[in-house]
Amino acid sequence: MGPIRHDPQRQRFSAEAEGLAAVLDYRLRDGTVMVIVHTGVPAPIGGRGIAAALTAAACAHARARGWRVDPQCSYAARWLQRHPEHADLHG
């Protein structure tokens, strides 16, 4: 997996592996809540922890800005449940 990139204009975190792009899309609500709306990893590069790395990067970004996280994406919601160290972001 290559580096995780953040495109604030598109409200997207992305990473590439084997020429395929994995993404995490979010929307900023009320200027303080990162609503994670989609996490997508193409099947050929699945199972490598890429979605987890994207979600962790998004949470770190939110934390650094004092934002809350609203995981509307089912993957992100499960990831946050499995990582109680980020429970304070949920809201």
Contacts in CASP RR format, 6 or more apart in sequence:
PFRMAT RR
TARGET T0000
AUTHOR 0000-0000-0000
METHOD contacts of the structure
MODEL  1
MGPIRHDPQRQRFSAEAEGLAAVLDYRLRDGTVMVIVHTGVPAPIGGRGI
AAALTAAACAHARARGWRVDPQCSYAARWLQRHPEHADLHG
1 15 0 8 1.000
1 16 0 8 1.000
1 17 0 8 1.000
1 22 0 8 1.000
1 45 0 8 1.000
1 48 0 8 1.000
1 49 0 8 1.000
1 50 0 8 1.000
1 53 0 8 1.000
2 15 0 8 1.000
2 16 0 8 1.000
2 17 0 8 1.000
3 15 0 8 1.000
4 13 0 8 1.000
4 14 0 8 1.000
4 15 0 8 1.000
4 53 0 8 1.000
4 54 0 8 1.000
4 57 0 8 1.000
5 13 0 8 1.000
5 14 0 8 1.000
5 15 0 8 1.000
6 12 0 8 1.000
6 13 0 8 1.000
6 57 0 8 1.000
6 61 0 8 1.000
7 13 0 8 1.000
7 14 0 8 1.000
10 25 0 8 1.000
11 25 0 8 1.000
11 26 0 8 1.000
11 27 0 8 1.000
11 28 0 8 1.000
12 23 0 8 1.000
12 24 0 8 1.000
12 25 0 8 1.000
12 26 0 8 1.000
13 23 0 8 1.000
13 24 0 8 1.000
13 26 0 8 1.000
13 54 0 8 1.000
13 57 0 8 1.000
13 58 0 8 1.000
13 61 0 8 1.000
14 21 0 8 1.000
14 22 0 8 1.000
14 23 0 8 1.000
14 24 0 8 1.000
14 54 0 8 1.000
15 21 0 8 1.000
15 22 0 8 1.000
15 50 0 8 1.000
15 53 0 8 1.000
15 54 0 8 1.000
16 22 0 8 1.000
17 45 0 8 1.000
17 48 0 8 1.000
17 50 0 8 1.000
18 44 0 8 1.000
18 45 0 8 1.000
20 42 0 8 1.000
20 44 0 8 1.000
20 45 0 8 1.000
21 42 0 8 1.000
22 40 0 8 1.000
22 41 0 8 1.000
22 42 0 8 1.000
22 45 0 8 1.000
22 46 0 8 1.000
22 50 0 8 1.000
22 51 0 8 1.000
22 54 0 8 1.000
23 38 0 8 1.000
23 39 0 8 1.000
23 40 0 8 1.000
23 54 0 8 1.000
24 36 0 8 1.000
24 38 0 8 1.000
24 39 0 8 1.000
24 40 0 8 1.000
24 51 0 8 1.000
24 54 0 8 1.000
24 55 0 8 1.000
24 57 0 8 1.000
24 58 0 8 1.000
24 73 0 8 1.000
24 76 0 8 1.000
25 36 0 8 1.000
25 37 0 8 1.000
25 38 0 8 1.000
25 39 0 8 1.000
26 34 0 8 1.000
26 35 0 8 1.000
26 36 0 8 1.000
26 37 0 8 1.000
26 58 0 8 1.000
27 34 0 8 1.000
27 35 0 8 1.000
27 37 0 8 1.000
28 34 0 8 1.000
28 35 0 8 1.000
28 67 0 8 1.000
29 35 0 8 1.000
29 70 0 8 1.000
31 67 0 8 1.000
32 66 0 8 1.000
32 67 0 8 1.000
32 68 0 8 1.000
33 67 0 8 1.000
33 68 0 8 1.000
33 69 0 8 1.000
33 70 0 8 1.000
33 91 0 8 1.000
34 58 0 8 1.000
34 61 0 8 1.000
34 62 0 8 1.000
34 67 0 8 1.000
34 68 0 8 1.000
34 69 0 8 1.000
34 70 0 8 1.000
35 70 0 8 1.000
35 72 0 8 1.000
36 55 0 8 1.000
36 58 0 8 1.000
36 69 0 8 1.000
36 70 0 8 1.000
36 71 0 8 1.000
36 72 0 8 1.000
36 73 0 8 1.000
36 76 0 8 1.000
37 72 0 8 1.000
37 73 0 8 1.000
38 73 0 8 1.000
39 51 0 8 1.000
39 54 0 8 1.000
39 55 0 8 1.000
39 73 0 8 1.000
39 75 0 8 1.000
39 76 0 8 1.000
40 51 0 8 1.000
40 75 0 8 1.000
41 47 0 8 1.000
41 50 0 8 1.000
41 51 0 8 1.000
51 75 0 8 1.000
51 79 0 8 1.000
52 79 0 8 1.000
55 75 0 8 1.000
55 76 0 8 1.000
55 79 0 8 1.000
55 80 0 8 1.000
56 83 0 8 1.000
58 69 0 8 1.000
58 76 0 8 1.000
59 69 0 8 1.000
59 80 0 8 1.000
59 86 0 8 1.000
59 89 0 8 1.000
62 68 0 8 1.000
62 69 0 8 1.000
62 89 0 8 1.000
63 86 0 8 1.000
63 89 0 8 1.000
67 89 0 8 1.000
68 89 0 8 1.000
68 90 0 8 1.000
68 91 0 8 1.000
69 76 0 8 1.000
69 80 0 8 1.000
69 86 0 8 1.000
69 89 0 8 1.000
69 90 0 8 1.000
69 91 0 8 1.000
70 90 0 8 1.000
70 91 0 8 1.000
71 77 0 8 1.000
71 79 0 8 1.000
71 80 0 8 1.000
71 90 0 8 1.000
80 86 0 8 1.000
80 87 0 8 1.000
80 89 0 8 1.000
80 90 0 8 1.000
END
